[in-house]
Amino acid sequence: MEKLLEILNNLHPDVDFLNQEKLIGDAILDSFDIVTLVAEIGDTFDVTISAKDIVPENFNSAKSLYALIQKLEEEN
């Protein structure tokens, strides 16, 4: 989770990612951020986020994003 928080904080240092639950709903993350996250997470965690995984539910909080990463790591 620390690596993910580091990636998120590099995008938006002013956001409290541990407590924010509506990153997409509150327009904190935009489409460019999502593209950046997909690439950074792929490089850092050695997983591939496919188009079917790019849904608001997976990107609305750090917790949901980390759950997606864990699921993808298990599938490898």
LUMMITOR-468473 format. One record per atom (N, C-alpha, C): atom name; residue number from 0; x, y, z. Coordinates in Angstrom, 1 decimal, padded with zeros to 4 digits. Example, Ala and Ser with C-alpha at 12.3 -4.5 7.8 and 13.67 -1.06 7.14 Angstrom:
residues 2
@rofi:N; torba:0; east:013.2; north:-005.7; up:007.8 $
@rofi:CA; torba:0; east:012.3; north:-004.5; up:007.8 $
@rofi:C; torba:0; east:013.2; north:-003.3; up:007.8 $
@rofi:N; torba:1; east:012.8; north:-002.2; up:007.1 $
@rofi:CA; torba:1; east:013.7; north:-001.1; up:007.1 $
@rofi:C; torba:1; east:012.9; north:000.0; up:007.9 $
This chain:
residues 76
@rofi:N; torba:0; east:000.8; north:-001.2; up:000.0 $
@rofi:CA; torba:0; east:000.0; north:000.0; up:000.0 $
@rofi:C; torba:0; east:000.9; north:001.3; up:000.0 $
@rofi:N; torba:1; east:002.0; north:001.2; up:000.6 $
@rofi:CA; torba:1; east:002.9; north:002.4; up:000.7 $
@rofi:C; torba:1; east:003.3; north:002.8; up:-000.7 $
@rofi:N; torba:2; east:003.7; north:001.8; up:-001.5 $
@rofi:CA; torba:2; east:004.1; north:002.2; up:-002.9 $
@rofi:C; torba:2; east:003.0; north:002.8; up:-003.7 $
@rofi:N; torba:3; east:001.8; north:002.3; up:-003.5 $
@rofi:CA; torba:3; east:000.6; north:002.9; up:-004.2 $
@rofi:C; torba:3; east:000.4; north:004.3; up:-003.7 $
@rofi:N; torba:4; east:000.4; north:004.5; up:-002.4 $
@rofi:CA; torba:4; east:000.2; north:005.9; up:-001.8 $
@rofi:C; torba:4; east:001.3; north:006.8; up:-002.4 $
@rofi:N; torba:5; east:002.5; north:006.4; up:-002.5 $
@rofi:CA; torba:5; east:003.6; north:007.2; up:-003.1 $
@rofi:C; torba:5; east:003.2; north:007.6; up:-004.5 $
@rofi:N; torba:6; east:002.8; north:006.7; up:-005.3 $
@rofi:CA; torba:6; east:002.4; north:007.0; up:-006.7 $
@rofi:C; torba:6; east:001.2; north:008.0; up:-006.7 $
@rofi:N; torba:7; east:000.2; north:007.8; up:-005.9 $
@rofi:CA; torba:7; east:-000.9; north:008.7; up:-005.8 $
@rofi:C; torba:7; east:-000.5; north:010.1; up:-005.3 $
@rofi:N; torba:8; east:000.4; north:010.1; up:-004.3 $
@rofi:CA; torba:8; east:000.8; north:011.4; up:-003.8 $
@rofi:C; torba:8; east:001.7; north:012.2; up:-004.8 $
@rofi:N; torba:9; east:002.4; north:011.5; up:-005.7 $
@rofi:CA; torba:9; east:003.1; north:012.2; up:-006.7 $
@rofi:C; torba:9; east:002.2; north:012.8; up:-007.7 $
@rofi:N; torba:10; east:001.0; north:012.3; up:-007.9 $
@rofi:CA; torba:10; east:000.0; north:012.9; up:-008.8 $
@rofi:C; torba:10; east:-000.7; north:014.1; up:-008.2 $
@rofi:N; torba:11; east:-001.1; north:013.9; up:-006.9 $
@rofi:CA; torba:11; east:-001.9; north:015.0; up:-006.2 $
@rofi:C; torba:11; east:-001.4; north:015.0; up:-004.8 $
@rofi:N; torba:12; east:-000.3; north:015.7; up:-004.5 $
@rofi:CA; torba:12; east:000.2; north:015.8; up:-003.1 $
@rofi:C; torba:12; east:-000.8; north:016.4; up:-002.1 $
@rofi:N; torba:13; east:-001.8; north:017.1; up:-002.5 $
@rofi:CA; torba:13; east:-002.7; north:017.8; up:-001.6 $
@rofi:C; torba:13; east:-003.9; north:016.9; up:-001.2 $
@rofi:N; torba:14; east:-004.0; north:015.7; up:-001.7 $
@rofi:CA; torba:14; east:-005.2; north:014.8; up:-001.4 $
@rofi:C; torba:14; east:-004.8; north:013.8; up:-000.3 $
@rofi:N; torba:15; east:-005.8; north:013.6; up:000.6 $
@rofi:CA; torba:15; east:-005.6; north:012.6; up:001.6 $
@rofi:C; torba:15; east:-006.2; north:011.3; up:001.1 $
@rofi:N; torba:16; east:-005.3; north:010.5; up:000.4 $
@rofi:CA; torba:16; east:-005.7; north:009.3; up:-000.2 $
@rofi:C; torba:16; east:-006.1; north:008.2; up:000.7 $
@rofi:N; torba:17; east:-005.7; north:008.2; up:002.0 $
@rofi:CA; torba:17; east:-006.1; north:007.2; up:002.9 $
@rofi:C; torba:17; east:-007.6; north:007.3; up:003.3 $
@rofi:N; torba:18; east:-008.2; north:008.6; up:003.2 $
@rofi:CA; torba:18; east:-009.5; north:008.8; up:003.6 $
@rofi:C; torba:18; east:-010.5; north:009.1; up:002.5 $
@rofi:N; torba:19; east:-010.0; north:009.5; up:001.4 $
@rofi:CA; torba:19; east:-010.8; north:009.9; up:000.2 $
@rofi:C; torba:19; east:-011.4; north:008.6; up:-000.4 $
@rofi:N; torba:20; east:-012.8; north:008.6; up:-000.5 $
@rofi:CA; torba:20; east:-013.5; north:007.5; up:-001.1 $
@rofi:C; torba:20; east:-014.1; north:007.7; up:-002.4 $
@rofi:N; torba:21; east:-014.0; north:008.9; up:-002.9 $
@rofi:CA; torba:21; east:-014.7; north:009.3; up:-004.2 $
@rofi:C; torba:21; east:-013.7; north:010.0; up:-005.2 $
@rofi:N; torba:22; east:-012.6; north:009.4; up:-005.4 $
@rofi:CA; torba:22; east:-011.6; north:010.0; up:-006.3 $
@rofi:C; torba:22; east:-012.1; north:010.3; up:-007.7 $
@rofi:N; torba:23; east:-012.9; north:009.4; up:-008.2 $
@rofi:CA; torba:23; east:-013.6; north:009.6; up:-009.5 $
@rofi:C; torba:23; east:-014.8; north:010.5; up:-009.4 $
@rofi:N; torba:24; east:-015.7; north:010.1; up:-008.4 $
@rofi:CA; torba:24; east:-016.9; north:010.8; up:-008.2 $
@rofi:C; torba:24; east:-016.7; north:012.3; up:-007.9 $
@rofi:N; torba:25; east:-015.6; north:012.7; up:-007.2 $
@rofi:CA; torba:25; east:-015.4; north:014.0; up:-006.8 $
@rofi:C; torba:25; east:-014.4; north:014.7; up:-007.8 $
@rofi:N; torba:26; east:-014.1; north:014.0; up:-008.9 $
@rofi:CA; torba:26; east:-013.3; north:014.5; up:-010.0 $
@rofi:C; torba:26; east:-011.9; north:014.9; up:-009.5 $
@rofi:N; torba:27; east:-011.3; north:014.1; up:-008.6 $
@rofi:CA; torba:27; east:-010.0; north:014.3; up:-008.1 $
@rofi:C; torba:27; east:-009.0; north:013.7; up:-009.2 $
@rofi:N; torba:28; east:-009.4; north:012.5; up:-009.6 $
@rofi:CA; torba:28; east:-008.6; north:011.8; up:-010.7 $
@rofi:C; torba:28; east:-009.3; north:012.1; up:-012.0 $
@rofi:N; torba:29; east:-008.5; north:012.5; up:-013.0 $
@rofi:CA; torba:29; east:-009.1; north:012.6; up:-014.4 $
@rofi:C; torba:29; east:-008.5; north:011.5; up:-015.3 $
@rofi:N; torba:30; east:-008.9; north:011.6; up:-016.5 $
@rofi:CA; torba:30; east:-008.5; north:010.5; up:-017.4 $
@rofi:C; torba:30; east:-007.0; north:010.4; up:-017.6 $
@rofi:N; torba:31; east:-006.3; north:011.5; up:-017.6 $
@rofi:CA; torba:31; east:-004.9; north:011.5; up:-017.7 $
@rofi:C; torba:31; east:-004.2; north:010.9; up:-016.5 $
@rofi:N; torba:32; east:-004.8; north:011.2; up:-015.3 $
@rofi:CA; torba:32; east:-004.3; north:010.5; up:-014.1 $
@rofi:C; torba:32; east:-004.5; north:009.0; up:-014.1 $
@rofi:N; torba:33; east:-005.6; north:008.6; up:-014.7 $
@rofi:CA; torba:33; east:-005.9; north:007.1; up:-014.8 $
@rofi:C; torba:33; east:-004.9; north:006.5; up:-015.7 $
@rofi:N; torba:34; east:-004.6; north:007.1; up:-016.8 $
@rofi:CA; torba:34; east:-003.6; north:006.5; up:-017.7 $
@rofi:C; torba:34; east:-002.2; north:006.5; up:-017.0 $
@rofi:N; torba:35; east:-001.9; north:007.5; up:-016.3 $
@rofi:CA; torba:35; east:-000.6; north:007.5; up:-015.6 $
@rofi:C; torba:35; east:-000.6; north:006.4; up:-014.5 $
@rofi:N; torba:36; east:-001.7; north:006.3; up:-013.8 $
@rofi:CA; torba:36; east:-001.7; north:005.3; up:-012.7 $
@rofi:C; torba:36; east:-001.6; north:003.9; up:-013.3 $
@rofi:N; torba:37; east:-002.3; north:003.6; up:-014.4 $
@rofi:CA; torba:37; east:-002.2; north:002.3; up:-015.0 $
@rofi:C; torba:37; east:-000.8; north:001.9; up:-015.4 $
@rofi:N; torba:38; east:-000.1; north:002.9; up:-015.9 $
@rofi:CA; torba:38; east:001.3; north:002.7; up:-016.3 $
@rofi:C; torba:38; east:002.2; north:002.5; up:-015.1 $
@rofi:N; torba:39; east:002.1; north:003.4; up:-014.1 $
@rofi:CA; torba:39; east:003.0; north:003.4; up:-012.9 $
@rofi:C; torba:39; east:002.7; north:002.1; up:-012.1 $
@rofi:N; torba:40; east:001.4; north:001.7; up:-012.0 $
@rofi:CA; torba:40; east:001.1; north:000.5; up:-011.2 $
@rofi:C; torba:40; east:001.6; north:-000.7; up:-011.9 $
@rofi:N; torba:41; east:001.5; north:-000.7; up:-013.2 $
@rofi:CA; torba:41; east:002.1; north:-001.8; up:-014.0 $
@rofi:C; torba:41; east:003.5; north:-002.0; up:-013.8 $
@rofi:N; torba:42; east:004.3; north:-000.9; up:-013.9 $
@rofi:CA; torba:42; east:005.7; north:-000.9; up:-013.7 $
@rofi:C; torba:42; east:006.1; north:-001.3; up:-012.3 $
@rofi:N; torba:43; east:005.4; north:-000.7; up:-011.3 $
@rofi:CA; torba:43; east:005.8; north:-000.9; up:-009.9 $
@rofi:C; torba:43; east:005.4; north:-002.3; up:-009.4 $
@rofi:N; torba:44; east:004.2; north:-002.7; up:-009.7 $
@rofi:CA; torba:44; east:003.7; north:-004.0; up:-009.1 $
@rofi:C; torba:44; east:003.8; north:-005.2; up:-010.1 $
@rofi:N; torba:45; east:004.3; north:-004.9; up:-011.3 $
@rofi:CA; torba:45; east:004.4; north:-006.0; up:-012.3 $
@rofi:C; torba:45; east:003.0; north:-006.7; up:-012.6 $
@rofi:N; torba:46; east:002.0; north:-005.8; up:-012.8 $
@rofi:CA; torba:46; east:000.7; north:-006.3; up:-013.1 $
@rofi:C; torba:46; east:000.2; north:-005.6; up:-014.4 $
@rofi:N; torba:47; east:-000.8; north:-006.1; up:-015.0 $
@rofi:CA; torba:47; east:-001.4; north:-005.5; up:-016.2 $
@rofi:C; torba:47; east:-002.9; north:-005.2; up:-015.9 $
@rofi:N; torba:48; east:-003.2; north:-003.9; up:-015.9 $
@rofi:CA; torba:48; east:-004.6; north:-003.5; up:-015.7 $
@rofi:C; torba:48; east:-005.2; north:-003.4; up:-017.0 $
@rofi:N; torba:49; east:-006.2; north:-004.3; up:-017.3 $
@rofi:CA; torba:49; east:-006.9; north:-004.3; up:-018.6 $
@rofi:C; torba:49; east:-008.0; north:-003.3; up:-018.6 $
@rofi:N; torba:50; east:-008.5; north:-003.1; up:-019.8 $
@rofi:CA; torba:50; east:-009.6; north:-002.2; up:-020.0 $
@rofi:C; torba:50; east:-010.8; north:-002.5; up:-019.2 $
@rofi:N; torba:51; east:-011.1; north:-003.8; up:-019.0 $
@rofi:CA; torba:51; east:-012.3; north:-004.2; up:-018.2 $
@rofi:C; torba:51; east:-012.1; north:-003.8; up:-016.7 $
@rofi:N; torba:52; east:-010.9; north:-003.6; up:-016.3 $
@rofi:CA; torba:52; east:-010.6; north:-003.2; up:-014.9 $
@rofi:C; torba:52; east:-010.7; north:-001.7; up:-014.7 $
@rofi:N; torba:53; east:-010.7; north:-001.0; up:-015.7 $
@rofi:CA; torba:53; east:-010.7; north:000.5; up:-015.6 $
@rofi:C; torba:53; east:-012.1; north:001.0; up:-015.5 $
@rofi:N; torba:54; east:-012.6; north:000.8; up:-014.3 $
@rofi:CA; torba:54; east:-014.0; north:001.3; up:-013.9 $
@rofi:C; torba:54; east:-013.9; north:002.1; up:-012.7 $
@rofi:N; torba:55; east:-014.9; north:003.0; up:-012.5 $
@rofi:CA; torba:55; east:-014.8; north:003.9; up:-011.3 $
@rofi:C; torba:55; east:-014.7; north:003.2; up:-010.0 $
@rofi:N; torba:56; east:-015.3; north:002.0; up:-009.8 $
@rofi:CA; torba:56; east:-015.3; north:001.3; up:-008.6 $
@rofi:C; torba:56; east:-013.9; north:000.9; up:-008.2 $
@rofi:N; torba:57; east:-013.0; north:000.6; up:-009.2 $
@rofi:CA; torba:57; east:-011.6; north:000.3; up:-008.9 $
@rofi:C; torba:57; east:-010.7; north:001.5; up:-008.6 $
@rofi:N; torba:58; east:-011.1; north:002.6; up:-009.0 $
@rofi:CA; torba:58; east:-010.3; north:003.8; up:-008.9 $
@rofi:C; torba:58; east:-010.8; north:004.9; up:-007.9 $
@rofi:N; torba:59; east:-011.9; north:004.6; up:-007.2 $
@rofi:CA; torba:59; east:-012.5; north:005.6; up:-006.4 $
@rofi:C; torba:59; east:-011.8; north:005.8; up:-005.1 $
@rofi:N; torba:60; east:-011.0; north:004.9; up:-004.7 $
@rofi:CA; torba:60; east:-010.2; north:005.1; up:-003.4 $
@rofi:C; torba:60; east:-008.9; north:004.3; up:-003.5 $
@rofi:N; torba:61; east:-008.0; north:004.7; up:-002.7 $
@rofi:CA; torba:61; east:-006.7; north:003.9; up:-002.6 $
@rofi:C; torba:61; east:-006.9; north:002.5; up:-002.2 $
@rofi:N; torba:62; east:-007.9; north:002.3; up:-001.3 $
@rofi:CA; torba:62; east:-008.2; north:000.9; up:-000.9 $
@rofi:C; torba:62; east:-008.7; north:000.1; up:-002.0 $
@rofi:N; torba:63; east:-009.6; north:000.6; up:-002.8 $
@rofi:CA; torba:63; east:-010.2; north:-000.2; up:-003.9 $
@rofi:C; torba:63; east:-009.1; north:-000.5; up:-005.0 $
@rofi:N; torba:64; east:-008.3; north:000.5; up:-005.2 $
@rofi:CA; torba:64; east:-007.2; north:000.4; up:-006.2 $
@rofi:C; torba:64; east:-006.2; north:-000.7; up:-005.7 $
@rofi:N; torba:65; east:-005.9; north:-000.7; up:-004.4 $
@rofi:CA; torba:65; east:-005.0; north:-001.7; up:-003.8 $
@rofi:C; torba:65; east:-005.6; north:-003.1; up:-003.9 $
@rofi:N; torba:66; east:-006.9; north:-003.2; up:-003.7 $
@rofi:CA; torba:66; east:-007.6; north:-004.5; up:-003.8 $
@rofi:C; torba:66; east:-007.4; north:-005.0; up:-005.2 $
@rofi:N; torba:67; east:-007.6; north:-004.1; up:-006.2 $
@rofi:CA; torba:67; east:-007.4; north:-004.5; up:-007.6 $
@rofi:C; torba:67; east:-006.0; north:-005.0; up:-007.8 $
@rofi:N; torba:68; east:-005.0; north:-004.3; up:-007.3 $
@rofi:CA; torba:68; east:-003.6; north:-004.7; up:-007.5 $
@rofi:C; torba:68; east:-003.4; north:-006.1; up:-006.9 $
@rofi:N; torba:69; east:-003.9; north:-006.3; up:-005.7 $
@rofi:CA; torba:69; east:-003.7; north:-007.6; up:-005.0 $
@rofi:C; torba:69; east:-004.4; north:-008.7; up:-005.8 $
@rofi:N; torba:70; east:-005.6; north:-008.5; up:-006.4 $
@rofi:CA; torba:70; east:-006.3; north:-009.5; up:-007.2 $
@rofi:C; torba:70; east:-005.5; north:-009.8; up:-008.4 $
@rofi:N; torba:71; east:-004.9; north:-008.8; up:-009.1 $
@rofi:CA; torba:71; east:-004.1; north:-009.0; up:-010.3 $
@rofi:C; torba:71; east:-002.8; north:-009.7; up:-010.0 $
@rofi:N; torba:72; east:-002.2; north:-009.5; up:-008.8 $
@rofi:CA; torba:72; east:-001.0; north:-010.2; up:-008.4 $
@rofi:C; torba:72; east:-001.3; north:-011.7; up:-008.2 $
@rofi:N; torba:73; east:-002.4; north:-012.0; up:-007.6 $
@rofi:CA; torba:73; east:-002.8; north:-013.3; up:-007.4 $
@rofi:C; torba:73; east:-003.1; north:-014.1; up:-008.7 $
@rofi:N; torba:74; east:-003.5; north:-013.4; up:-009.7 $
@rofi:CA; torba:74; east:-003.8; north:-014.0; up:-011.0 $
@rofi:C; torba:74; east:-002.6; north:-014.3; up:-011.7 $
@rofi:N; torba:75; east:-001.5; north:-013.7; up:-011.4 $
@rofi:CA; torba:75; east:-000.2; north:-013.9; up:-012.1 $
@rofi:C; torba:75; east:000.4; north:-015.2; up:-011.8 $
